[in-house]
Amino acid sequence: MKTTPLALIAAGILLLSNFISHAQNIEDPGAYITAISNAQTEMRQKYMAYMSTVAHSHRARKIEKMRMATLESINNSKYKTSDIHIYKGDNSLRKSSIDYIDLCYRVFNDDYKHIVDMEEIAEQSFDEMQAYILLNEKTNEKIQEASDNMSKASKDFAKKYNVNLIETNDELGEKLSTANLLNNYRDKLYLIFFKCNWEDGEMVKAMNNKKVKDMEQARNSLTRYATEGLSGLDTLKTFQNDPALAVACRQTLDFYKKMAENDVPKLTEFYLKQEDFEKTKKAFERSEQNKQQVDAYNKSVKDINSAANNYNQVNNNINNNRKQVLQNWDDAEKAFANDHMPHYK
């Protein structure tokens, strides 16, 4: 099972990256706003590069060096902002920028490190995975709120000094916005997938240990989760009119539901027959066999061998179909990220 990757940076971080002003002198309030924004350029670029790499590598832990590089770029942005003089005794915009940069640093230094540390634990249960994704969402909200505050501070400053802000097309900002929307959508699908995928793993574990009761319990849970997941998919909209990932999720859940309802009972039945045969075998070996007992035992051997052949055939079909449907899901995830997650270096 694989942890799906998750983005930290919320949409709106670059809403104020470019403005047109009437003078380039730092004494001009429009130029001052531009200087404050430009001081964050390196930080914003590293943010986007990090997000893009996480999305396409699927593992945040593997790109820890990029997290450290992002922290360095955040520090550089703070130094550049601190070097900008207070505007005519008014420190409001400069302070808002520094506060925003400080929060971004804490997110990457503390929150996201915690998220990376949770990555392996998240694989252990649905509750852990849900907590992992929720932490990402809360971190997103934290940065979104800080970004909104930064945006408001810039607009308030512009209004105070009669600067007409004209927002230009911001490619990087648009990519961040798309990335945030995409990851929210993908998280919803991944939780639906993971719940069934994890329960399937529990069922396989019980089967390997020949624990019929645990196997049946996992089978019933898998049937319920797959049914609930399919119902949830019915109400989930597509992402930018692209249903590919939702279709792959539906195909996976269809497999789990049909397997749990139709195929696994055949495996459970074999284990029960096998238990009965072992009892018959022990009783036969302890007794003085007559021809009737030998014939009955030989028939039971023939029956269990036939049941074993059927078991192997059903189990092989399940394993082959599981392998194929999970490969299709992985391929769909990668293709979805390649199609919609902006590449940035």
C-alpha positions as CSV (number, residue, x, y, z in Angstrom):
1,M,0.0,0.0,0.0
2,K,1.2,3.3,-0.9
3,T,0.8,6.6,0.6
4,T,-0.5,8.8,-1.6
5,P,1.6,12.2,-1.6
6,L,0.0,15.5,-0.3
7,A,0.7,19.3,-1.0
8,L,1.2,21.9,1.7
9,I,0.9,25.1,-0.1
10,A,-2.5,26.7,-0.4
11,A,-4.0,28.6,-3.3
12,G,-3.6,32.3,-3.1
13,I,0.0,32.5,-2.0
14,L,1.0,34.5,-5.1
15,L,-2.0,36.7,-5.5
16,L,0.1,39.8,-5.1
17,S,3.3,38.8,-6.9
18,N,3.3,41.4,-9.7
19,F,1.9,44.9,-9.7
20,I,2.2,47.8,-12.1
21,S,3.3,51.1,-10.5
22,H,4.0,54.5,-11.8
23,A,7.5,54.9,-10.4
24,Q,10.4,52.7,-9.5
25,N,11.7,54.8,-6.7
26,I,11.4,53.0,-3.4
27,E,9.9,56.1,-1.9
28,D,7.0,55.5,-4.2
29,P,4.4,53.3,-2.3
30,G,3.6,51.2,-5.5
31,A,7.3,50.4,-5.9
32,Y,7.5,49.6,-2.2
33,I,4.7,47.0,-2.5
34,T,6.5,45.5,-5.5
35,A,9.8,45.3,-3.5
36,I,8.0,43.6,-0.6
37,S,6.5,41.1,-3.1
38,N,9.7,40.5,-5.0
39,A,11.5,39.6,-1.8
40,Q,9.4,36.5,-1.6
41,T,10.1,35.4,-5.2
42,E,12.7,32.8,-4.4
43,M,10.6,31.3,-1.6
44,R,7.6,31.0,-3.9
45,Q,9.6,29.3,-6.6
46,K,11.0,26.7,-4.1
47,Y,7.5,26.2,-2.7
48,M,6.2,25.3,-6.2
49,A,9.2,23.1,-7.1
50,Y,8.8,21.2,-3.8
51,M,5.0,20.7,-4.4
52,S,5.6,19.5,-7.9
53,T,8.3,17.1,-7.0
54,V,6.3,15.6,-4.1
55,A,3.3,15.1,-6.4
56,H,5.3,13.3,-9.0
57,S,7.6,11.3,-6.8
58,H,4.7,10.2,-4.5
59,R,6.9,10.2,-1.4
60,A,7.7,13.3,0.6
61,R,10.4,11.5,2.7
62,K,12.4,10.8,-0.5
63,I,12.8,14.5,-1.2
64,E,13.9,15.7,2.3
65,K,16.7,17.7,0.7
66,M,14.2,19.8,-1.1
67,R,12.4,20.6,2.1
68,M,15.7,21.8,3.6
69,A,16.4,23.9,0.4
70,T,12.9,25.4,0.7
71,L,13.7,26.3,4.3
72,E,16.8,28.1,3.1
73,S,14.9,30.0,0.5
74,I,12.4,31.1,3.1
75,N,15.2,32.4,5.3
76,N,16.6,34.3,2.3
77,S,13.3,35.9,1.6
78,K,13.1,37.0,5.2
79,Y,16.6,38.6,5.0
80,K,15.6,40.4,1.8
81,T,12.4,41.7,3.4
82,S,14.2,42.8,6.5
83,D,16.6,44.7,4.4
84,I,13.8,46.8,3.0
85,H,13.4,50.1,5.0
86,I,10.2,50.9,6.9
87,Y,8.1,53.0,4.6
88,K,7.9,56.5,6.0
89,G,7.5,55.2,9.6
90,D,4.8,52.7,8.5
91,N,6.0,49.2,9.2
92,S,2.6,47.5,8.6
93,L,3.3,45.9,5.2
94,R,6.9,44.9,6.0
95,K,5.8,43.3,9.3
96,S,2.9,41.5,7.6
97,S,5.4,40.0,5.1
98,I,7.8,39.0,7.7
99,D,5.0,37.4,9.8
100,Y,3.9,35.5,6.7
101,I,7.4,34.3,5.9
102,D,7.9,33.2,9.5
103,L,4.8,31.2,9.4
104,C,5.9,29.5,6.2
105,Y,9.2,28.7,7.9
106,R,7.4,27.1,10.9
107,V,5.2,25.1,8.5
108,F,8.1,23.6,6.7
109,N,10.4,23.3,9.7
110,D,7.8,21.9,12.1
111,D,4.5,20.9,10.6
112,Y,5.7,19.4,7.4
113,K,8.5,17.5,9.2
114,H,5.8,16.0,11.4
115,I,3.9,15.1,8.3
116,V,6.9,13.4,6.8
117,D,7.4,11.5,10.1
118,M,3.7,10.4,10.0
119,E,4.1,9.1,6.4
120,E,5.0,5.5,7.4
121,I,2.6,5.3,10.3
122,A,-0.2,6.4,8.1
123,E,0.0,3.1,6.2
124,Q,-0.9,1.1,9.4
125,S,-4.7,1.9,9.5
126,F,-7.4,3.9,8.0
127,D,-7.6,6.1,11.1
128,E,-3.9,6.9,10.9
129,M,-4.2,7.7,7.2
130,Q,-7.2,9.9,7.8
131,A,-5.3,11.8,10.5
132,Y,-2.3,12.1,8.2
133,I,-4.5,13.7,5.5
134,L,-6.3,15.9,8.0
135,L,-3.0,17.2,9.2
136,N,-2.1,18.2,5.6
137,E,-5.5,19.9,5.2
138,K,-5.1,21.8,8.5
139,T,-1.6,22.9,7.4
140,N,-3.0,24.1,4.1
141,E,-5.6,26.1,5.9
142,K,-3.0,27.7,8.1
143,I,-1.0,28.9,5.1
144,Q,-4.2,29.9,3.3
145,E,-5.2,32.1,6.2
146,A,-1.7,33.6,6.4
147,S,-1.7,34.2,2.7
148,D,-5.1,36.0,2.9
149,N,-3.8,38.2,5.7
150,M,-0.8,39.1,3.6
151,S,-3.0,39.9,0.7
152,K,-5.2,42.1,2.9
153,A,-2.2,43.9,4.3
154,S,-1.0,44.8,0.8
155,K,-4.4,46.0,-0.3
156,D,-4.8,48.0,2.9
157,F,-1.4,49.6,2.4
158,A,-2.2,50.4,-1.3
159,K,-5.5,51.9,-0.2
160,K,-3.8,54.0,2.5
161,Y,-1.3,55.5,0.0
162,N,-3.7,55.7,-3.0
163,V,-1.9,53.0,-5.0
164,N,-4.0,51.5,-7.8
165,L,-3.0,47.8,-7.8
166,I,-3.4,46.0,-11.1
167,E,-2.9,42.3,-10.7
168,T,-1.1,40.7,-13.7
169,N,-1.4,37.1,-14.9
170,D,0.7,35.1,-12.5
171,E,1.6,31.7,-13.9
172,L,3.2,30.5,-10.7
173,G,0.2,31.5,-8.6
174,E,-2.2,29.7,-11.0
175,K,-0.1,26.6,-10.7
176,L,-0.2,26.7,-6.9
177,S,-4.0,27.2,-7.1
178,T,-4.4,24.2,-9.4
179,A,-2.1,22.1,-7.2
180,N,-4.1,22.8,-4.1
181,L,-7.5,22.0,-5.8
182,L,-6.0,18.8,-7.3
183,N,-4.6,17.5,-4.0
184,N,-7.9,18.1,-2.2
185,Y,-9.7,16.1,-4.9
186,R,-7.1,13.4,-4.9
187,D,-7.1,13.1,-1.1
188,K,-10.8,12.4,-1.2
189,L,-10.4,9.6,-3.7
190,Y,-7.4,8.2,-2.0
191,L,-9.2,7.8,1.3
192,I,-12.0,5.9,-0.4
193,F,-9.4,3.7,-2.1
194,F,-7.2,3.2,1.0
195,K,-10.0,2.1,3.3
196,C,-10.8,-0.8,1.0
197,N,-7.1,-1.5,0.2
198,W,-6.2,-1.7,3.8
199,E,-9.1,-4.0,4.7
200,D,-8.1,-6.2,1.8
201,G,-4.6,-6.5,3.3
202,E,-6.1,-7.5,6.6
203,M,-8.2,-10.2,4.9
204,V,-5.1,-11.5,3.1
205,K,-3.2,-11.6,6.4
206,A,-6.0,-13.6,8.0
207,M,-6.1,-15.9,5.1
208,N,-2.4,-16.6,5.2
209,N,-2.7,-17.4,8.9
210,K,-5.8,-19.6,8.2
211,K,-7.9,-17.6,10.7
212,V,-11.3,-18.1,9.2
213,K,-13.1,-16.0,11.7
214,D,-10.8,-13.0,11.1
215,M,-11.0,-13.6,7.4
216,E,-14.8,-13.5,7.4
217,Q,-14.8,-10.4,9.6
218,A,-12.5,-8.6,7.2
219,R,-14.5,-9.8,4.2
220,N,-17.7,-8.3,5.6
221,S,-15.9,-5.0,6.4
222,L,-14.5,-4.9,2.9
223,T,-17.9,-5.5,1.3
224,R,-19.4,-2.6,3.4
225,Y,-16.5,-0.2,2.7
226,A,-16.6,-0.9,-1.0
227,T,-20.3,-0.4,-1.1
228,E,-20.0,2.9,0.8
229,G,-17.1,4.0,-1.4
230,L,-19.0,3.4,-4.6
231,S,-21.9,5.4,-3.2
232,G,-19.5,8.2,-2.3
233,L,-18.1,8.2,-5.8
234,D,-21.5,8.8,-7.2
235,T,-21.6,12.2,-5.5
236,L,-18.0,13.2,-6.2
237,K,-17.6,15.5,-9.1
238,T,-14.8,15.1,-11.7
239,F,-11.7,17.3,-11.6
240,Q,-11.7,19.7,-14.5
241,N,-14.1,17.4,-16.4
242,D,-11.5,14.6,-16.1
243,P,-13.1,11.4,-14.6
244,A,-10.0,9.2,-15.1
245,L,-8.9,8.9,-11.5
246,A,-12.5,8.4,-10.2
247,V,-13.0,5.7,-12.9
248,A,-9.9,3.9,-11.7
249,C,-11.1,4.1,-8.1
250,R,-14.5,2.8,-9.1
251,Q,-12.9,-0.1,-11.0
252,T,-10.8,-1.0,-7.9
253,L,-13.8,-0.9,-5.6
254,D,-15.9,-2.9,-8.0
255,F,-13.2,-5.6,-7.9
256,Y,-13.0,-5.5,-4.1
257,K,-16.8,-5.8,-3.7
258,K,-17.2,-8.6,-6.2
259,M,-14.2,-10.5,-4.8
260,A,-15.5,-10.2,-1.2
261,E,-19.1,-11.2,-2.1
262,N,-18.4,-14.0,-4.6
263,D,-14.9,-15.3,-4.5
264,V,-13.7,-15.1,-0.9
265,P,-16.5,-17.3,0.4
266,K,-15.2,-20.1,-1.8
267,L,-11.8,-19.7,-0.1
268,T,-13.4,-19.7,3.3
269,E,-15.3,-22.8,2.4
270,F,-12.1,-24.6,1.5
271,Y,-10.6,-23.8,4.9
272,L,-13.6,-25.3,6.6
273,K,-13.4,-28.4,4.5
274,Q,-9.7,-28.6,5.2
275,E,-10.4,-28.5,9.0
276,D,-13.0,-31.3,8.6
277,F,-10.6,-33.4,6.5
278,E,-7.8,-33.1,9.2
279,K,-10.3,-34.4,11.8
280,T,-11.3,-37.2,9.5
281,K,-7.6,-38.1,8.8
282,K,-6.7,-38.2,12.5
283,A,-9.7,-40.4,13.3
284,F,-8.8,-42.7,10.4
285,E,-5.2,-43.1,11.5
286,R,-6.3,-43.9,15.0
287,S,-8.7,-46.6,14.0
288,E,-8.4,-50.2,12.7
289,Q,-9.4,-49.6,9.1
290,N,-11.8,-51.9,7.3
291,K,-12.6,-51.7,3.6
292,Q,-15.6,-49.4,4.1
293,Q,-13.5,-47.0,6.2
294,V,-10.7,-47.0,3.6
295,D,-13.1,-46.3,0.8
296,A,-14.7,-43.5,2.8
297,Y,-11.2,-42.0,3.6
298,N,-10.1,-42.3,0.0
299,K,-13.2,-40.5,-1.1
300,S,-12.5,-37.7,1.4
301,V,-9.0,-37.4,0.1
302,K,-10.3,-37.1,-3.5
303,D,-12.8,-34.5,-2.4
304,I,-10.2,-32.4,-0.5
305,N,-7.8,-32.6,-3.5
306,S,-10.6,-31.4,-5.8
307,A,-11.4,-28.6,-3.4
308,A,-7.8,-27.6,-3.2
309,N,-7.6,-27.4,-7.0
310,N,-10.7,-25.2,-7.0
311,Y,-9.2,-23.1,-4.2
312,N,-5.9,-22.6,-6.1
313,Q,-7.7,-21.6,-9.2
314,V,-9.9,-19.0,-7.4
315,N,-7.0,-17.7,-5.4
316,N,-4.8,-17.3,-8.5
317,N,-7.6,-15.5,-10.3
318,I,-8.0,-13.1,-7.3
319,N,-4.3,-12.4,-7.1
320,N,-4.0,-11.8,-10.8
321,N,-7.0,-9.5,-10.9
322,R,-5.9,-7.7,-7.7
323,K,-2.4,-7.1,-9.2
324,Q,-4.0,-5.8,-12.4
325,V,-6.5,-3.5,-10.8
326,L,-3.9,-2.0,-8.4
327,Q,-1.5,-1.5,-11.2
328,N,-4.3,0.3,-13.1
329,W,-4.9,2.5,-10.0
330,D,-1.2,3.4,-9.7
331,D,-1.0,4.1,-13.4
332,A,-4.1,6.3,-13.2
333,E,-2.6,8.2,-10.2
334,K,0.6,8.9,-12.1
335,A,-1.2,9.9,-15.3
336,F,-3.6,12.1,-13.4
337,A,-0.7,14.0,-11.7
338,N,1.2,14.3,-15.0
339,D,-1.9,15.7,-16.7
340,H,-3.0,18.2,-14.0
341,M,-0.2,18.8,-11.5
342,P,1.9,21.6,-12.8
343,H,5.6,20.6,-13.4
344,Y,7.9,23.2,-11.9
345,K,11.7,23.2,-11.4
